[in-house]
Amino acid sequence: MKIVASLIILLLTWISASGQNLIGYKEKDIRNYMKENQADLNYNSVKNSKFKYLKYCDNSDTQTLLFFLNRDSVCNNIRIICNAGIKDEKTKEFDSLYEKNGENKWIEKRDGKNYSIEITDEKWSCIITIKQDK
């Protein structure tokens, strides 16, 4: 029953945040959710001596999701790397869901915590970073 309740909360969080904010969730829960609900994104196994993270990419390589994990395998930061053409769509989405906090910056308020969301422009892509405010 506890697992079912956790998955329902995870699903509601995923829907309300348009599939982006899984901060605070364990690696196993993220993997299960992605497998069942985001089948269009493929898991890529990665080895990195500095960071532990889960990496998911779409088939056309226009979007990559990185879920950074702490020592306890809990997500503490999310980075989404998108094709630059998606920026306007993401900006409109974030404007409709979150409180604006500057140019290309938003605050998500959930469960008594604040999460900062920021879009950074790169030459060929945009990077969306989601992290809990301290």
C-alpha angles and dihedrals in degrees: 000000000000090000092050091050091049092051092049090051089047091050094048091048090049093050095045092049094043092248100304117094112072094142110147095030124119122246092250092053092048092049092049093047094048092048093051102035108024102042090150088070118074124216114235117199111228135185117205127161094205104042136030112213146147117237126203127178134183120238094257094047092236093123133036124183120202119191107194114209132202125223090281091054092250119140112248102163137022128203123188118192112199140178107268090243090069095061097090091050092049092046091054091046093051092045089056096045108035143039112266113242104178137311108340091349132114140172122224114200113202133156092350093307132106123223124193119220120192135176116210121191120229128180097268102008146027124236122215115200122192121187139153115259113240 
